[in-house]
């Protein structure tokens, strides 16, 4: 534990609050060790049971973890300080953010007519015309659309359904490597992530079966543009996963189709394959604008009722002004043409870098989406080596649970001529790394 921070408190609640404050302020960093229960009890003049209760609460909330003989340490992604990417140094080409190319996003123009007066939309939370548009949008890809709802983004929806379905300590099957904000969200809810390996076709069925046998109560997966690995379900993989999931009818399956229209791959969804508990959620931030915090979801009736019930008690509804803006863009022919251009551009840029790396003997993964995952031996050496050459890429540690090291490169605005230069620099950095650490 950092010597400059002393845990205080005479009750379990006070000790918990003190540790949480230290973590939130960054004084207790991820991996920092907390004192053994008996030692802290003696220092604070309380019973060991009081400290043990505080540590139990901190574990439940995802702030600390217990490593057996390694003691209790601050979690790598404590729920009071979600992992944020480091600031991009000045002068570097940013390929770490995972964001779309701003030049391929439509101009956001709010509707001219606002809701008159001050009134509640709780009785009619969704615009009927947007609901119809959503049914057409999702239904065209084979998603059952009898029950649809809206949320303030995909993470908002996923967090809400997990919080009403599960209890602290429950386990969730998560992609590994997977989206770091989702991994942080699960920890913040006091849930446990069970890693499920992915490949170019998404989650691996046998590893998913192992997770189900281990007692997970929910599964969160990506059907395409898997972040960061870039996998996409084939029809065969969809069928294999559905067969495994039907063996656990009580498990909630959440399908995060976050890149949808610009993923560069068709949707093969298990949602319509006889699953009892399921939800398919899509956001528009990747192709309509990152400020549009809106998502559409189709679910089984129970999941929809539980989500909407909790939404009703919190924000009540998604802003109708936001819904009007989304509807206008989804149904605008010019915007559709721009999205189609974006989809083509993202495929070209991703494949250009993958091809340039392959020419230099560097394997990269990413058959869909805006990112490539490149396995490396030493993430820090590669990130720092590329930084010295003007590139900023994301170290894979933020995305990994048990998988091997790698780096994520966002190709959304990386033009093909730049790909060859980046690949050459990447090869040079790997050569330097092997010379330093052994081949």
HELIX and SHEET records of a PDB file:
HELIX    1   1 UNK A   12  UNK A   24  1                                  13    
HELIX    2   2 UNK A   37  UNK A   44  1                                   8    
HELIX    3   3 UNK A   48  UNK A   60  1                                  13    
HELIX    4   4 UNK A   68  UNK A   70  5                                   3    
HELIX    5   5 UNK A  102  UNK A  104  5                                   3    
HELIX    6   6 UNK A  122  UNK A  124  5                                   3    
HELIX    7   7 UNK A  128  UNK A  139  1                                  12    
HELIX    8   8 UNK A  154  UNK A  165  1                                  12    
HELIX    9   9 UNK A  180  UNK A  188  1                                   9    
HELIX   10  10 UNK A  205  UNK A  213  1                                   9    
HELIX   11  11 UNK A  235  UNK A  245  1                                  11    
HELIX   12  12 UNK A  260  UNK A  262  5                                   3    
HELIX   13  13 UNK A  301  UNK A  313  1                                  13    
HELIX   14  14 UNK A  320  UNK A  330  1                                  11    
HELIX   15  15 UNK A  333  UNK A  359  1                                  27    
HELIX   16  16 UNK A  379  UNK A  387  1                                   9    
HELIX   17  17 UNK A  396  UNK A  399  5                                   4    
HELIX   18  18 UNK A  416  UNK A  437  1                                  22    
SHEET    1   A 2 UNK A  64  UNK A  66  0                                        
SHEET    2   A 2 UNK A  72  UNK A  74 -1                                        
SHEET    1   B 2 UNK A  93  UNK A  94  0                                        
SHEET    2   B 2 UNK A 391  UNK A 392  1                                        
SHEET    1   C 8 UNK A 148  UNK A 151  0                                        
SHEET    2   C 8 UNK A 295  UNK A 299 -1                                        
SHEET    3   C 8 UNK A 278  UNK A 283 -1                                        
SHEET    4   C 8 UNK A 252  UNK A 256  1                                        
SHEET    5   C 8 UNK A 218  UNK A 221  1                                        
SHEET    6   C 8 UNK A 171  UNK A 176  1                                        
SHEET    7   C 8 UNK A 192  UNK A 199  1                                        
SHEET    8   C 8 UNK A 202  UNK A 203 -1                                        
SHEET    1   D 3 UNK A 371  UNK A 375  0                                        
SHEET    2   D 3 UNK A 406  UNK A 410 -1                                        
SHEET    3   D 3 UNK A 394  UNK A 395 -1                                        
END                                                                             
